């Protein structure tokens, strides 16, 4: 009679070469992760990625939720300011100059008799527009240049490094005073262009370091050995794994750009009247701070809350995307 095997079925399978074969994938997953599935698995037994883990942590972070609510409200106000403020921000009445809060003007009036509440609401549009557009431009230019330098290296990397050193040596506020003082346009685009011009070196160094780290991983070497093109390796393998630090720095920088726009407008080289900006209102209310402190309090307080919201959002995103902080 043929000898019967007493090995449990499904544990070890015979191979054509006379040796045992390892456990199947399903059995190995069961033994490794227990009844609930493999360790680190998400719903339906699928492994969780960095982004899914980050989103799970963000949803449980009260700092992220609070800052997100503030930012969503600011975006809503910037898109539809007339929904919560009636009248024009340019409608002023000198007879009401420096008057306190009253019907239709809960924040009072400034030195020119303008409604501080209406101007504060409409000023959010300028700040959000400048912050978002400057951040997108800086992130795009810095990521492309830094990513290419980190991937190819050589003379391109050396040239970019020396160029960023030159830009880092330029004081931001002094550079704005020099460059924007000769611009006659009264739109937000010269201010945005200046921020992109001086802001991309920081993102480029972050992107360069992330790409240098990512290109040394085994999956990148395997893709190169299989004949993948440089563009495919950069877009499909390196970029998704190197973009997290860029997102964190860009989110925090967004609040900085809003503050920089207000600073330049306060100094008279950013936006100029009749544009509506928190920096312009703060500059106009400064001489009357003793007689009408409300005209200075509300635009400066709104600016501080906005910048703080974006910084808190960036900190929350950093904590969620940094595996070392888990």
C-alpha positions as CSV (number, residue, x, y, z in Angstrom):
1,X,0.0,0.0,0.0
2,X,1.2,3.5,-0.7
3,X,2.3,5.3,2.4
4,X,-0.2,7.9,3.6
5,X,1.0,11.3,4.7
6,X,-0.2,12.6,8.0
7,X,0.7,16.2,7.2
8,X,-2.3,18.6,7.5
9,X,-3.7,19.4,4.1
10,X,-3.0,23.0,3.0
11,X,0.0,23.5,5.3
12,X,2.7,22.1,3.0
13,X,2.3,21.3,-0.6
14,X,4.6,19.0,-2.5
15,X,6.5,20.3,-5.4
16,X,7.7,18.6,-8.6
17,X,11.2,18.7,-7.3
18,X,10.5,16.6,-4.3
19,X,10.7,19.4,-1.7
20,X,8.1,21.2,0.4
21,X,6.7,24.5,-0.7
22,X,6.0,27.5,1.6
23,X,2.6,28.3,2.8
24,X,0.2,30.0,0.4
25,X,-0.4,33.7,0.5
26,X,-3.8,33.5,2.3
27,X,-2.5,31.0,4.9
28,X,0.6,33.1,5.6
29,X,-1.5,36.3,5.9
30,X,-3.8,34.5,8.4
31,X,-0.9,33.2,10.5
32,X,0.9,36.5,10.4
33,X,-2.0,38.8,11.2
34,X,-4.4,36.6,13.1
35,X,-8.2,36.5,12.5
36,X,-8.3,40.2,11.8
37,X,-6.1,40.0,8.8
38,X,-2.4,41.0,8.3
39,X,-0.8,43.6,10.4
40,X,-1.3,47.1,9.2
41,X,-4.2,46.1,7.0
42,X,-7.2,48.4,6.4
43,X,-10.7,47.5,5.4
44,X,-11.2,44.2,3.5
45,X,-7.6,43.2,4.4
46,X,-6.0,45.7,2.2
47,X,-2.7,47.3,3.4
48,X,-2.9,50.9,4.5
49,X,-0.8,53.5,2.7
50,X,0.9,56.5,4.2
51,X,-1.9,58.7,2.9
52,X,-4.7,56.6,4.3
53,X,-2.9,56.5,7.7
54,X,-2.4,60.3,7.6
55,X,-6.0,60.9,6.8
56,X,-7.1,58.7,9.6
57,X,-4.9,60.6,12.0
58,X,-6.0,64.0,10.7
59,X,-9.7,63.2,11.2
60,X,-8.9,62.5,14.9
61,X,-6.8,65.7,15.4
62,X,-8.8,68.6,16.9
63,X,-6.1,71.1,15.8
64,X,-6.7,70.0,12.2
65,X,-10.4,70.1,12.5
66,X,-10.4,73.6,14.0
67,X,-8.0,75.1,11.5
68,X,-9.9,73.5,8.6
69,X,-13.1,75.0,9.8
70,X,-11.5,78.5,9.9
71,X,-9.9,78.0,6.5
72,X,-13.1,76.8,4.9
73,X,-15.0,79.8,6.3
74,X,-12.3,82.1,4.9
75,X,-12.5,80.5,1.5
76,X,-16.3,80.9,1.6
77,X,-16.0,84.6,2.5
78,X,-13.4,85.3,-0.1
79,X,-15.6,83.7,-2.8
80,X,-18.9,85.2,-1.7
81,X,-18.2,88.2,0.5
82,X,-21.6,89.7,-0.2
83,X,-23.3,86.8,1.5
84,X,-22.3,88.1,5.0
85,X,-21.5,91.8,4.2
86,X,-23.8,94.3,2.5
87,X,-22.7,97.4,0.8
88,X,-19.4,98.3,-1.0
89,X,-16.1,98.4,0.8
90,X,-15.3,101.6,-1.1
91,X,-18.4,103.4,0.1
92,X,-17.2,105.9,2.8
93,X,-18.8,108.8,4.6
94,X,-16.5,111.3,6.3
95,X,-19.3,112.3,8.6
96,X,-18.9,108.9,10.3
97,X,-15.2,109.1,10.6
98,X,-13.8,107.1,13.6
99,X,-17.3,106.3,14.8
100,X,-17.8,103.2,16.9
101,X,-20.0,100.2,16.3
102,X,-23.5,100.9,15.2
103,X,-26.4,99.5,13.1
104,X,-25.0,98.0,9.9
105,X,-21.4,98.5,11.1
106,X,-20.6,96.1,14.0
107,X,-16.9,96.9,13.7
108,X,-17.4,100.7,13.5
109,X,-15.8,103.1,11.0
110,X,-12.2,104.0,10.1
111,X,-10.6,107.4,9.6
112,X,-12.2,107.8,6.2
113,X,-15.6,106.8,7.3
114,X,-15.5,103.4,5.7
115,X,-17.3,100.4,7.2
116,X,-14.6,98.4,8.9
117,X,-16.7,95.2,8.9
118,X,-17.3,95.3,5.2
119,X,-13.7,96.1,4.4
120,X,-12.5,93.3,6.7
121,X,-14.8,90.8,4.9
122,X,-13.7,91.9,1.4
123,X,-10.1,91.9,2.5
124,X,-10.2,88.1,2.9
125,X,-10.5,87.7,-0.9
126,X,-7.2,89.5,-1.5
127,X,-5.3,87.6,1.2
128,X,-6.6,84.2,0.2
129,X,-6.0,84.8,-3.5
130,X,-2.4,85.9,-2.9
131,X,-1.7,83.1,-0.4
132,X,-3.1,80.3,-2.6
133,X,-1.7,81.5,-5.9
134,X,1.8,82.2,-4.4
135,X,1.9,78.8,-2.7
136,X,0.9,77.0,-5.9
137,X,3.5,78.8,-8.0
138,X,6.2,78.3,-5.4
139,X,5.4,74.6,-5.0
140,X,5.3,74.0,-8.7
141,X,8.5,75.8,-9.6
142,X,10.4,74.6,-6.6
143,X,9.3,71.0,-6.9
144,X,10.2,70.7,-10.6
145,X,13.6,72.4,-10.3
146,X,14.5,70.6,-7.0
147,X,13.2,67.2,-8.2
148,X,15.2,67.3,-11.4
149,X,18.4,68.4,-9.6
150,X,18.0,65.7,-7.0
151,X,17.4,63.0,-9.6
152,X,20.0,63.8,-12.2
153,X,22.6,65.5,-9.9
154,X,25.8,66.6,-11.6
155,X,26.2,70.1,-12.9
156,X,22.5,70.8,-12.8
157,X,22.5,70.1,-9.1
158,X,25.5,72.3,-8.5
159,X,24.0,75.2,-10.5
160,X,20.7,75.0,-8.7
161,X,22.5,74.9,-5.3
162,X,24.5,78.0,-6.0
163,X,21.4,79.8,-7.4
164,X,19.4,79.1,-4.3
165,X,22.3,80.4,-2.1
166,X,22.0,83.7,-4.0
167,X,18.3,83.9,-3.5
168,X,18.6,83.0,0.2
169,X,20.9,86.0,0.7
170,X,18.2,88.4,-0.4
171,X,16.1,89.8,2.5
172,X,12.5,89.3,1.6
173,X,11.1,92.6,2.8
174,X,14.0,94.6,1.4
175,X,13.7,92.8,-1.9
176,X,10.0,93.6,-2.0
177,X,10.6,97.3,-1.3
178,X,13.1,97.4,-4.1
179,X,11.3,95.3,-6.7
180,X,7.7,96.3,-6.1
181,X,8.4,100.1,-5.7
182,X,8.9,100.3,-9.5
183,X,5.7,98.4,-10.4
184,X,2.8,100.6,-11.3
185,X,0.2,97.8,-11.6
186,X,-2.4,97.8,-8.8
187,X,-3.3,94.1,-9.0
188,X,-2.3,91.1,-6.9
189,X,-0.1,89.6,-9.7
190,X,3.1,91.6,-9.2
191,X,2.9,90.7,-5.5
192,X,2.4,87.0,-6.3
193,X,5.2,87.0,-8.9
194,X,7.6,88.5,-6.3
195,X,6.7,85.8,-3.8
196,X,7.2,83.1,-6.3
197,X,10.5,84.6,-7.4
198,X,11.9,84.6,-3.8
199,X,10.0,81.6,-2.4
200,X,10.9,78.8,-4.8
201,X,14.4,78.1,-3.4
202,X,13.1,76.8,-0.1
203,X,10.7,74.3,-1.7
204,X,13.4,73.3,-4.2
205,X,15.8,72.3,-1.4
206,X,13.0,70.3,0.3
207,X,12.1,68.5,-3.0
208,X,15.8,67.9,-3.8
209,X,16.4,66.2,-0.5
210,X,13.3,64.1,-0.8
211,X,14.1,62.9,-4.3
212,X,17.7,62.0,-3.4
213,X,16.3,59.9,-0.5
214,X,13.6,58.3,-2.7
215,X,15.8,57.4,-5.6
216,X,18.0,55.2,-3.5
217,X,15.1,52.8,-2.6
218,X,14.9,49.3,-4.0
219,X,11.7,49.9,-5.9
220,X,13.4,52.7,-7.9
221,X,16.4,50.5,-8.7
222,X,14.0,47.7,-9.8
223,X,12.1,50.0,-12.0
224,X,15.3,51.2,-13.6
225,X,16.5,47.6,-14.1
226,X,13.2,46.8,-15.8
227,X,13.9,49.5,-18.4
228,X,11.5,52.2,-17.1
229,X,12.2,55.7,-18.5
230,X,13.3,58.6,-16.3
231,X,10.0,60.4,-16.7
232,X,8.1,57.3,-15.6
233,X,10.3,56.7,-12.6
234,X,10.0,60.4,-11.5
235,X,6.2,60.6,-12.0
236,X,5.1,57.1,-10.9
237,X,7.7,56.0,-8.3
238,X,9.6,59.0,-6.9
239,X,7.0,61.8,-6.9
240,X,4.3,60.1,-4.8
241,X,6.8,59.1,-2.2
242,X,8.7,62.5,-2.1
243,X,5.8,65.0,-2.2
244,X,4.8,64.7,1.5
245,X,7.5,67.1,2.8
246,X,6.7,69.6,0.0
247,X,3.0,69.6,1.0
248,X,3.9,70.3,4.7
249,X,6.2,73.2,3.9
250,X,3.9,74.7,1.4
251,X,0.9,74.6,3.8
252,X,2.9,76.4,6.5
253,X,4.3,78.9,3.9
254,X,0.8,79.8,2.8
255,X,0.2,81.6,6.0
256,X,3.6,83.3,5.7
257,X,2.7,84.6,2.2
258,X,-0.6,86.1,3.5
259,X,1.4,87.9,6.2
260,X,4.0,89.0,3.7
261,X,1.3,90.5,1.5
262,X,-0.1,92.5,4.4
263,X,3.4,93.7,5.4
264,X,4.2,94.9,1.9
265,X,0.8,96.6,1.6
266,X,1.3,98.2,5.0
267,X,4.7,99.6,3.7
268,X,3.0,100.9,0.6
269,X,4.7,98.8,-2.0
270,X,2.2,95.9,-2.2
271,X,-1.4,96.6,-3.0
272,X,-2.4,100.2,-3.0
273,X,-5.8,102.0,-2.6
274,X,-8.5,101.7,-3.9
275,X,-7.7,98.0,-3.5
276,X,-9.0,96.3,-0.4
277,X,-6.4,94.6,1.8
278,X,-5.9,94.0,5.5
279,X,-2.4,95.5,5.2
280,X,-3.9,98.7,3.7
281,X,-6.5,99.0,6.4
282,X,-3.9,98.4,9.2
283,X,-1.7,101.1,7.7
284,X,-4.6,103.6,7.4
285,X,-5.7,102.9,11.0
286,X,-2.3,103.2,12.6
287,X,-2.4,107.0,13.0
288,X,-5.8,106.9,14.7
289,X,-5.1,104.0,17.1
290,X,-5.8,106.1,20.2
291,X,-9.0,107.6,19.0
292,X,-10.3,104.6,17.0
293,X,-8.6,101.4,18.1
294,X,-11.4,99.3,16.6
295,X,-10.3,100.2,13.1
296,X,-6.9,98.6,13.8
297,X,-8.1,95.8,16.0
298,X,-10.4,93.9,13.5
299,X,-8.2,93.7,10.4
300,X,-5.1,92.9,12.3
301,X,-6.9,90.3,14.5
302,X,-8.4,88.7,11.4
303,X,-5.0,88.6,9.8
304,X,-3.5,87.0,12.9
305,X,-6.2,84.3,13.1
306,X,-5.8,83.5,9.4
307,X,-2.1,83.1,9.6
308,X,-2.4,81.0,12.7
309,X,-5.0,78.7,11.1
310,X,-2.7,77.9,8.2
311,X,0.3,77.3,10.5
312,X,-1.8,75.0,12.7
313,X,-3.0,73.1,9.6
314,X,0.6,72.7,8.4
315,X,1.7,71.4,11.8
316,X,-1.1,68.9,11.8
317,X,-0.3,67.7,8.3
318,X,3.4,67.4,9.3
319,X,2.6,65.3,12.3
320,X,0.3,63.0,10.2
321,X,2.8,62.5,7.3
322,X,6.0,62.1,9.4
323,X,6.3,58.3,10.3
324,X,8.9,59.1,12.9
325,X,6.2,61.0,15.0
326,X,3.9,58.0,15.1
